[in-house]
């Protein structure tokens, strides 16, 4: 089961009408990297998290603390 952060990344990407390929191209990473993030395989390094937040138009905190909000909300 994907983590809350992984689900949030997918939800945000889809809400912006981006395919995995489009998001990966904008970020300069391979599509397999984006698929891994959305599957919850491993964690995202800080540089990629910053770029992902900028690309999706959200704050890093929104991506970073989504899981905390769902667990404690």
HELIX and SHEET records of a PDB file:
HELIX    1   1 UNK A    4  UNK A   15  1                                  12    
HELIX    2   2 UNK A   20  UNK A   27  1                                   8    
HELIX    3   3 UNK A   31  UNK A   39  1                                   9    
HELIX    4   4 UNK A   46  UNK A   56  1                                  11    
HELIX    5   5 UNK A   60  UNK A   64  1                                   5    
HELIX    6   6 UNK A   66  UNK A   72  1                                   7    
END                                                                             
